[in-house]
Amino acid sequence: MKHLVTLYGENYTVQATNRYPANKDQRKLEIFDAETGMPSGVISVYIPKITLQRDETVLKVTDCDGLLEAILKSGIASFTGRQVRSGYAIYPVVRLTESFLKENDNVKQSA
């Protein structure tokens, strides 16, 4: 099952395509155009010196209005209630769902 989100009226699939080099436990989330499969952007962010569980990541909500709501609605993640600050921005920490993680277990992760 593909996990779809709608952002600015466009449909995207979401994949955990990678992990951050500085934190191998944190999943990097990337969106792809649902029609063409073309990469469209990274919707998570690595913030140094924060502690995350292996099933958590941080959403880059500063780049996209409605991102948190779209991710929650799609069943990709649930909101942990935690937020982290980096510079002038505040980012939500989300817990990726078991179904999303299972779907992405076969996605090649970088070393």
N, CA, C and O atoms as a GROMACS GRO file, in nm:
protein
  444
    1MET      N    1   0.084  -0.119   0.000
    1MET     CA    2   0.000   0.000   0.000
    1MET      C    3   0.088   0.125   0.000
    1MET      O    4   0.178   0.138   0.083
    2LYS      N    5   0.064   0.213  -0.091
    2LYS     CA    6   0.137   0.339  -0.096
    2LYS      C    7   0.072   0.438  -0.001
    2LYS      O    8  -0.050   0.450   0.006
    3HIS      N    9   0.155   0.509   0.072
    3HIS     CA   10   0.104   0.612   0.161
    3HIS      C   11   0.103   0.744   0.085
    3HIS      O   12   0.207   0.795   0.044
    4LEU      N   13  -0.017   0.799   0.067
    4LEU     CA   14  -0.035   0.922  -0.010
    4LEU      C   15  -0.065   1.039   0.081
    4LEU      O   16  -0.133   1.026   0.183
    5VAL      N   17  -0.012   1.156   0.043
    5VAL     CA   18  -0.048   1.282   0.107
    5VAL      C   19  -0.083   1.381  -0.002
    5VAL      O   20  -0.033   1.373  -0.114
    6THR      N   21  -0.171   1.473   0.034
    6THR     CA   22  -0.207   1.581  -0.058
    6THR      C   23  -0.155   1.710   0.001
    6THR      O   24  -0.191   1.748   0.112
    7LEU      N   25  -0.070   1.778  -0.076
    7LEU     CA   26  -0.010   1.905  -0.033
    7LEU      C   27  -0.031   2.006  -0.145
    7LEU      O   28   0.006   1.981  -0.260
    8TYR      N   29  -0.090   2.119  -0.111
    8TYR     CA   30  -0.118   2.224  -0.210
    8TYR      C   31  -0.196   2.170  -0.330
    8TYR      O   32  -0.173   2.214  -0.443
    9GLY      N   33  -0.287   2.076  -0.305
    9GLY     CA   34  -0.372   2.022  -0.411
    9GLY      C   35  -0.306   1.916  -0.497
    9GLY      O   36  -0.369   1.868  -0.592
   10GLU      N   37  -0.184   1.878  -0.468
   10GLU     CA   38  -0.113   1.776  -0.546
   10GLU      C   39  -0.095   1.651  -0.460
   10GLU      O   40  -0.078   1.661  -0.339
   11ASN      N   41  -0.098   1.533  -0.524
   11ASN     CA   42  -0.082   1.406  -0.453
   11ASN      C   43   0.063   1.358  -0.461
   11ASN      O   44   0.127   1.364  -0.566
   12TYR      N   45   0.112   1.311  -0.347
   12TYR     CA   46   0.248   1.260  -0.336
   12TYR      C   47   0.250   1.130  -0.260
   12TYR      O   48   0.169   1.109  -0.169
   13THR      N   49   0.341   1.041  -0.296
   13THR     CA   50   0.368   0.924  -0.213
   13THR      C   51   0.482   0.960  -0.120
   13THR      O   52   0.569   1.040  -0.155
   14VAL      N   53   0.482   0.900  -0.002
   14VAL     CA   54   0.585   0.927   0.098
   14VAL      C   55   0.663   0.800   0.122
   14VAL      O   56   0.605   0.693   0.140
   15GLN      N   57   0.796   0.812   0.123
   15GLN     CA   58   0.883   0.699   0.152
   15GLN      C   59   0.990   0.741   0.251
   15GLN      O   60   1.034   0.856   0.253
   16ALA      N   61   1.032   0.645   0.332
   16ALA     CA   62   1.150   0.664   0.418
   16ALA      C   63   1.268   0.617   0.334
   16ALA      O   64   1.306   0.500   0.338
   17THR      N   65   1.326   0.709   0.258
   17THR     CA   66   1.425   0.673   0.157
   17THR      C   67   1.566   0.660   0.210
   17THR      O   68   1.652   0.603   0.143
   18ASN      N   69   1.591   0.710   0.328
   18ASN     CA   70   1.728   0.721   0.374
   18ASN      C   71   1.727   0.740   0.524
   18ASN      O   72   1.622   0.747   0.588
   19ARG      N   73   1.845   0.750   0.578
   19ARG     CA   74   1.864   0.790   0.718
   19ARG      C   75   1.965   0.904   0.717
   19ARG      O   76   2.043   0.918   0.624
   20TYR      N   77   1.962   0.983   0.821
   20TYR     CA   78   2.055   1.095   0.827
   20TYR      C   79   2.193   1.045   0.868
   20TYR      O   80   2.204   0.968   0.964
   21PRO      N   81   2.298   1.087   0.798
   21PRO     CA   82   2.434   1.040   0.830
   21PRO      C   83   2.473   1.064   0.976
   21PRO      O   84   2.542   0.982   1.035
   22ALA      N   85   2.430   1.175   1.034
   22ALA     CA   86   2.468   1.207   1.171
   22ALA      C   87   2.381   1.135   1.274
   22ALA      O   88   2.416   1.131   1.392
   23ASN      N   89   2.268   1.078   1.231
   23ASN     CA   90   2.180   1.004   1.321
   23ASN      C   91   2.119   0.889   1.242
   23ASN      O   92   2.015   0.905   1.179
   24LYS      N   93   2.184   0.774   1.245
   24LYS     CA   94   2.141   0.658   1.166
   24LYS      C   95   2.004   0.603   1.208
   24LYS      O   96   1.944   0.525   1.135
   25ASP      N   97   1.956   0.643   1.327
   25ASP     CA   98   1.825   0.596   1.373
   25ASP      C   99   1.710   0.677   1.314
   25ASP      O  100   1.598   0.626   1.302
   26GLN      N  101   1.734   0.801   1.276
   26GLN     CA  102   1.626   0.887   1.227
   26GLN      C  103   1.602   0.865   1.079
   26GLN      O  104   1.693   0.873   0.997
   27ARG      N  105   1.476   0.837   1.045
   27ARG     CA  106   1.437   0.820   0.905
   27ARG      C  107   1.425   0.955   0.836
   27ARG      O  108   1.375   1.051   0.893
   28LYS      N  109   1.472   0.959   0.713
   28LYS     CA  110   1.454   1.077   0.628
   28LYS      C  111   1.333   1.049   0.540
   28LYS      O  112   1.330   0.948   0.470
   29LEU      N  113   1.235   1.138   0.542
   29LEU     CA  114   1.114   1.119   0.463
   29LEU      C  115   1.122   1.201   0.335
   29LEU      O  116   1.157   1.319   0.338
   30GLU      N  117   1.090   1.138   0.224
   30GLU     CA  118   1.092   1.205   0.095
   30GLU      C  119   0.957   1.184   0.027
   30GLU      O  120   0.894   1.080   0.041
   31ILE      N  121   0.914   1.287  -0.047
   31ILE     CA  122   0.789   1.275  -0.122
   31ILE      C  123   0.820   1.264  -0.271
   31ILE      O  124   0.917   1.320  -0.322
   32PHE      N  125   0.732   1.190  -0.340
   32PHE     CA  126   0.743   1.167  -0.484
   32PHE      C  127   0.609   1.198  -0.548
   32PHE      O  128   0.504   1.166  -0.492
   33ASP      N  129   0.611   1.260  -0.666
   33ASP     CA  130   0.488   1.288  -0.738
   33ASP      C  131   0.413   1.157  -0.759
   33ASP      O  132   0.470   1.061  -0.810
   34ALA      N  133   0.286   1.152  -0.720
   34ALA     CA  134   0.208   1.028  -0.726
   34ALA      C  135   0.185   0.980  -0.869
   34ALA      O  136   0.168   0.860  -0.891
   35GLU      N  137   0.183   1.071  -0.965
   35GLU     CA  138   0.159   1.033  -1.104
   35GLU      C  139   0.285   0.991  -1.177
   35GLU      O  140   0.286   0.892  -1.250
   36THR      N  141   0.394   1.067  -1.157
   36THR     CA  142   0.516   1.042  -1.234
   36THR      C  143   0.623   0.967  -1.157
   36THR      O  144   0.714   0.909  -1.217
   37GLY      N  145   0.614   0.968  -1.024
   37GLY     CA  146   0.717   0.905  -0.942
   37GLY      C  147   0.842   0.989  -0.925
   37GLY      O  148   0.939   0.944  -0.865
   38MET      N  149   0.840   1.110  -0.978
   38MET     CA  150   0.957   1.197  -0.967
   38MET      C  151   0.975   1.247  -0.824
   38MET      O  152   0.878   1.284  -0.758
   39PRO      N  153   1.101   1.249  -0.775
   39PRO     CA  154   1.126   1.304  -0.641
   39PRO      C  155   1.082   1.451  -0.636
   39PRO      O  156   1.106   1.528  -0.729
   40SER      N  157   1.018   1.488  -0.524
   40SER     CA  158   0.968   1.624  -0.512
   40SER      C  159   1.021   1.699  -0.391
   40SER      O  160   1.006   1.821  -0.384
   41GLY      N  161   1.082   1.629  -0.297
   41GLY     CA  162   1.139   1.700  -0.183
   41GLY      C  163   1.153   1.613  -0.060
   41GLY      O  164   1.098   1.503  -0.052
   42VAL      N  165   1.227   1.664   0.036
   42VAL     CA  166   1.245   1.600   0.166
   42VAL      C  167   1.156   1.673   0.265
   42VAL      O  168   1.160   1.796   0.274
   43ILE      N  169   1.075   1.598   0.340
   43ILE     CA  170   0.979   1.661   0.431
   43ILE      C  171   1.015   1.641   0.578
   43ILE      O  172   0.937   1.676   0.667
   44SER      N  173   1.132   1.584   0.603
   44SER     CA  174   1.180   1.571   0.740
   44SER      C  175   1.308   1.652   0.753
   44SER      O  176   1.365   1.696   0.654
   45VAL      N  177   1.352   1.670   0.877
   45VAL     CA  178   1.470   1.751   0.900
   45VAL      C  179   1.552   1.690   1.012
   45VAL      O  180   1.497   1.639   1.110
   46TYR      N  181   1.684   1.694   0.998
   46TYR     CA  182   1.773   1.650   1.104
   46TYR      C  183   1.809   1.771   1.189
   46TYR      O  184   1.853   1.874   1.137
   47ILE      N  185   1.791   1.758   1.319
   47ILE     CA  186   1.828   1.864   1.412
   47ILE      C  187   1.925   1.803   1.513
   47ILE      O  188   1.889   1.710   1.584
   48PRO      N  189   2.047   1.855   1.520
   48PRO     CA  190   2.146   1.796   1.610
   48PRO      C  191   2.105   1.807   1.757
   48PRO      O  192   2.026   1.893   1.796
   49LYS      N  193   2.159   1.718   1.834
   49LYS     CA  194   2.148   1.719   1.980
   49LYS      C  195   2.008   1.697   2.033
   49LYS      O  196   1.976   1.741   2.144
   50ILE      N  197   1.923   1.629   1.956
   50ILE     CA  198   1.794   1.588   2.012
   50ILE      C  199   1.790   1.436   2.014
   50ILE      O  200   1.855   1.370   1.933
   51THR      N  201   1.715   1.382   2.106
   51THR     CA  202   1.703   1.237   2.118
   51THR      C  203   1.569   1.193   2.061
   51THR      O  204   1.464   1.243   2.098
   52LEU      N  205   1.577   1.097   1.969
   52LEU     CA  206   1.457   1.041   1.908
   52LEU      C  207   1.456   0.890   1.925
   52LEU      O  208   1.562   0.827   1.933
   53GLN      N  209   1.337   0.834   1.931
   53GLN     CA  210   1.323   0.688   1.927
   53GLN      C  211   1.343   0.644   1.783
   53GLN      O  212   1.336   0.726   1.691
   54ARG      N  213   1.369   0.514   1.762
   54ARG     CA  214   1.395   0.462   1.628
   54ARG      C  215   1.277   0.479   1.532
   54ARG      O  216   1.296   0.477   1.410
   55ASP      N  217   1.156   0.495   1.585
   55ASP     CA  218   1.039   0.510   1.498
   55ASP      C  219   0.992   0.655   1.489
   55ASP      O  220   0.882   0.682   1.442
   56GLU      N  221   1.076   0.749   1.534
   56GLU     CA  222   1.040   0.891   1.531
   56GLU      C  223   1.122   0.967   1.429
   56GLU      O  224   1.235   0.929   1.395
   57THR      N  225   1.064   1.076   1.381
   57THR     CA  226   1.137   1.170   1.296
   57THR      C  227   1.079   1.309   1.320
   57THR      O  228   0.980   1.325   1.391
   58VAL      N  229   1.142   1.408   1.260
   58VAL     CA  230   1.102   1.548   1.277
   58VAL      C  231   1.055   1.600   1.142
   58VAL      O  232   1.126   1.588   1.042
   59LEU      N  233   0.935   1.659   1.138
   59LEU     CA  234   0.881   1.711   1.012
   59LEU      C  235   0.928   1.853   0.987
   59LEU      O  236   0.934   1.936   1.078
   60LYS      N  237   0.961   1.880   0.861
   60LYS     CA  238   1.006   2.013   0.819
   60LYS      C  239   0.885   2.096   0.779
   60LYS      O  240   0.863   2.125   0.661
   61VAL      N  241   0.807   2.135   0.879
   61VAL     CA  242   0.682   2.208   0.855
   61VAL      C  243   0.704   2.350   0.807
   61VAL      O  244   0.611   2.414   0.758
   62THR      N  245   0.825   2.401   0.820
   62THR     CA  246   0.854   2.538   0.776
   62THR      C  247   0.847   2.551   0.625
   62THR      O  248   0.832   2.663   0.574
   63ASP      N  249   0.858   2.442   0.551
   63ASP     CA  250   0.855   2.446   0.405
   63ASP      C  251   0.718   2.422   0.345
   63ASP      O  252   0.698   2.443   0.225
   64CYS      N  253   0.622   2.377   0.428
   64CYS     CA  254   0.494   2.336   0.370
   64CYS      C  255   0.381   2.352   0.471
   64CYS      O  256   0.375   2.280   0.570
   65ASP      N  257   0.291   2.447   0.446
   65ASP     CA  258   0.173   2.462   0.531
   65ASP      C  259   0.088   2.336   0.523
   65ASP      O  260   0.067   2.282   0.414
   66GLY      N  261   0.040   2.289   0.635
   66GLY     CA  262  -0.049   2.174   0.638
   66GLY      C  263   0.022   2.039   0.634
   66GLY      O  264  -0.045   1.936   0.625
   67LEU      N  265   0.155   2.038   0.641
   67LEU     CA  266   0.229   1.911   0.632
   67LEU      C  267   0.195   1.817   0.747
   67LEU      O  268   0.167   1.700   0.723
   68LEU      N  269   0.198   1.866   0.869
   68LEU     CA  270   0.168   1.780   0.984
   68LEU      C  271   0.029   1.719   0.971
   68LEU      O  272   0.012   1.599   0.990
   69GLU      N  273  -0.069   1.800   0.938
   69GLU     CA  274  -0.205   1.750   0.926
   69GLU      C  275  -0.216   1.645   0.816
   69GLU      O  276  -0.286   1.544   0.833
   70ALA      N  277  -0.149   1.666   0.703
   70ALA     CA  278  -0.154   1.570   0.592
   70ALA      C  279  -0.089   1.438   0.630
   70ALA      O  280  -0.140   1.331   0.594
   71ILE      N  281   0.021   1.443   0.702
   71ILE     CA  282   0.090   1.321   0.746
   71ILE      C  283   0.004   1.244   0.846
   71ILE      O  284  -0.004   1.121   0.838
   72LEU      N  285  -0.059   1.315   0.938
   72LEU     CA  286  -0.145   1.248   1.036
   72LEU      C  287  -0.267   1.185   0.969
   72LEU      O  288  -0.304   1.072   1.000
   73LYS      N  289  -0.328   1.259   0.877
   73LYS     CA  290  -0.448   1.210   0.806
   73LYS      C  291  -0.417   1.087   0.721
   73LYS      O  292  -0.503   0.999   0.706
   74SER      N  293  -0.297   1.080   0.665
   74SER     CA  294  -0.260   0.970   0.575
   74SER      C  295  -0.229   0.840   0.649
   74SER      O  296  -0.222   0.735   0.586
   75GLY      N  297  -0.212   0.847   0.780
   75GLY     CA  298  -0.178   0.727   0.855
   75GLY      C  299  -0.029   0.694   0.854
   75GLY      O  300   0.010   0.584   0.893
   76ILE      N  301   0.053   0.787   0.811
   76ILE     CA  302   0.197   0.766   0.807
   76ILE      C  303   0.257   0.778   0.946
   76ILE      O  304   0.351   0.707   0.981
   77ALA      N  305   0.202   0.868   1.027
   77ALA     CA  306   0.259   0.895   1.158
   77ALA      C  307   0.153   0.948   1.253
   77ALA      O  308   0.045   0.989   1.212
   78SER      N  309   0.188   0.948   1.380
   78SER     CA  310   0.106   1.012   1.482
   78SER      C  311   0.193   1.118   1.550
   78SER      O  312   0.315   1.105   1.556
   79PHE      N  313   0.129   1.220   1.600
   79PHE     CA  314   0.201   1.328   1.666
   79PHE      C  315   0.235   1.286   1.808
   79PHE      O  316   0.148   1.239   1.882
   80THR      N  317   0.360   1.301   1.847
   80THR     CA  318   0.405   1.261   1.980
   80THR      C  319   0.369   1.364   2.086
   80THR      O  320   0.372   1.335   2.205
   81GLY      N  321   0.334   1.484   2.043
   81GLY     CA  322   0.309   1.593   2.137
   81GLY      C  323   0.436   1.672   2.166
   81GLY      O  324   0.430   1.778   2.230
   82ARG      N  325   0.549   1.622   2.119
   82ARG     CA  326   0.676   1.691   2.140
   82ARG      C  327   0.707   1.780   2.020
   82ARG      O  328   0.670   1.750   1.907
   83GLN      N  329   0.776   1.890   2.048
   83GLN     CA  330   0.825   1.979   1.944
   83GLN      C  331   0.968   2.015   1.980
   83GLN      O  332   1.005   2.019   2.097
   84VAL      N  333   1.049   2.040   1.876
   84VAL     CA  334   1.188   2.081   1.898
   84VAL      C  335   1.212   2.213   1.828
   84VAL      O  336   1.153   2.242   1.724
   85ARG      N  337   1.299   2.291   1.887
   85ARG     CA  338   1.331   2.422   1.831
   85ARG      C  339   1.468   2.416   1.765
   85ARG      O  340   1.562   2.354   1.816
   86SER      N  341   1.478   2.482   1.652
   86SER     CA  342   1.606   2.501   1.585
   86SER      C  343   1.602   2.640   1.522
   86SER      O  344   1.519   2.668   1.436
   87GLY      N  345   1.692   2.725   1.565
   87GLY     CA  346   1.688   2.863   1.519
   87GLY      C  347   1.558   2.928   1.562
   87GLY      O  348   1.523   2.926   1.679
   88TYR      N  349   1.488   2.988   1.466
   88TYR     CA  350   1.361   3.054   1.495
   88TYR      C  351   1.240   2.966   1.472
   88TYR      O  352   1.127   3.011   1.490
   89ALA      N  353   1.262   2.841   1.433
   89ALA     CA  354   1.149   2.753   1.399
   89ALA      C  355   1.126   2.646   1.505
   89ALA      O  356   1.216   2.609   1.580
   90ILE      N  357   1.003   2.599   1.509
   90ILE     CA  358   0.964   2.489   1.597
   90ILE      C  359   0.910   2.377   1.507
   90ILE      O  360   0.825   2.400   1.421
   91TYR      N  361   0.961   2.256   1.529
   91TYR     CA  362   0.929   2.141   1.445
   91TYR      C  363   0.862   2.032   1.527
   91TYR      O  364   0.906   2.003   1.638
   92PRO      N  365   0.756   1.969   1.474
   92PRO     CA  366   0.690   1.860   1.546
   92PRO      C  367   0.766   1.728   1.531
   92PRO      O  368   0.821   1.697   1.425
   93VAL      N  369   0.768   1.651   1.639
   93VAL     CA  370   0.824   1.516   1.636
   93VAL      C  371   0.707   1.421   1.615
   93VAL      O  372   0.607   1.428   1.687
   94VAL      N  373   0.719   1.332   1.516
   94VAL     CA  374   0.613   1.236   1.488
   94VAL      C  375   0.666   1.093   1.504
   94VAL      O  376   0.785   1.066   1.490
   95ARG      N  377   0.573   1.003   1.535
   95ARG     CA  378   0.605   0.860   1.545
   95ARG      C  379   0.549   0.792   1.422
   95ARG      O  380   0.428   0.793   1.398
   96LEU      N  381   0.637   0.732   1.343
   96LEU     CA  382   0.595   0.664   1.221
   96LEU      C  383   0.517   0.538   1.257
   96LEU      O  384   0.553   0.466   1.350
   97THR      N  385   0.409   0.512   1.183
   97THR     CA  386   0.325   0.397   1.213
   97THR      C  387   0.394   0.267   1.173
   97THR      O  388   0.482   0.265   1.087
   98GLU      N  389   0.351   0.160   1.237
   98GLU     CA  390   0.407   0.029   1.208
   98GLU      C  391   0.388  -0.009   1.062
   98GLU      O  392   0.478  -0.065   1.000
   99SER      N  393   0.270   0.021   1.006
   99SER     CA  394   0.244  -0.014   0.865
   99SER      C  395   0.336   0.064   0.771
   99SER      O  396   0.383   0.009   0.671
  100PHE      N  397   0.361   0.190   0.801
  100PHE     CA  398   0.451   0.269   0.718
  100PHE      C  399   0.594   0.214   0.727
  100PHE      O  400   0.663   0.202   0.626
  101LEU      N  401   0.638   0.181   0.848
  101LEU     CA  402   0.773   0.128   0.866
  101LEU      C  403   0.789  -0.006   0.795
  101LEU      O  404   0.893  -0.031   0.733
  102LYS      N  405   0.688  -0.092   0.804
  102LYS     CA  406   0.696  -0.221   0.735
  102LYS      C  407   0.704  -0.201   0.584
  102LYS      O  408   0.779  -0.270   0.515
  103GLU      N  409   0.625  -0.108   0.533
  103GLU     CA  410   0.626  -0.079   0.388
  103GLU      C  411   0.764  -0.031   0.343
  103GLU      O  412   0.806  -0.057   0.230
  104ASN      N  413   0.833   0.038   0.430
  104ASN     CA  414   0.962   0.097   0.394
  104ASN      C  415   1.083   0.015   0.436
  104ASN      O  416   1.196   0.058   0.416
  105ASP      N  417   1.061  -0.102   0.494
  105ASP     CA  418   1.172  -0.188   0.533
  105ASP      C  419   1.256  -0.232   0.414
  105ASP      O  420   1.375  -0.256   0.427
  106ASN      N  421   1.192  -0.241   0.297
  106ASN     CA  422   1.264  -0.287   0.178
  106ASN      C  423   1.330  -0.173   0.101
  106ASN      O  424   1.401  -0.198   0.003
  107VAL      N  425   1.307  -0.049   0.144
  107VAL     CA  426   1.369   0.065   0.077
  107VAL      C  427   1.516   0.067   0.116
  107VAL      O  428   1.549   0.059   0.234
  108LYS      N  429   1.602   0.079   0.017
  108LYS     CA  430   1.746   0.078   0.044
  108LYS      C  431   1.785   0.196   0.132
  108LYS      O  432   1.753   0.311   0.101
  109GLN      N  433   1.852   0.168   0.240
  109GLN     CA  434   1.899   0.270   0.332
  109GLN      C  435   2.049   0.292   0.307
  109GLN      O  436   2.122   0.196   0.282
  110SER      N  437   2.093   0.416   0.312
  110SER     CA  438   2.235   0.445   0.290
  110SER      C  439   2.315   0.408   0.413
  110SER      O  440   2.262   0.400   0.524
  111ALA      N  441   2.442   0.386   0.392
  111ALA     CA  442   2.532   0.350   0.503
  111ALA      C  443   2.568   0.471   0.586
  111ALA      O  444   2.642   0.460   0.683
   0.00000   0.00000   0.00000
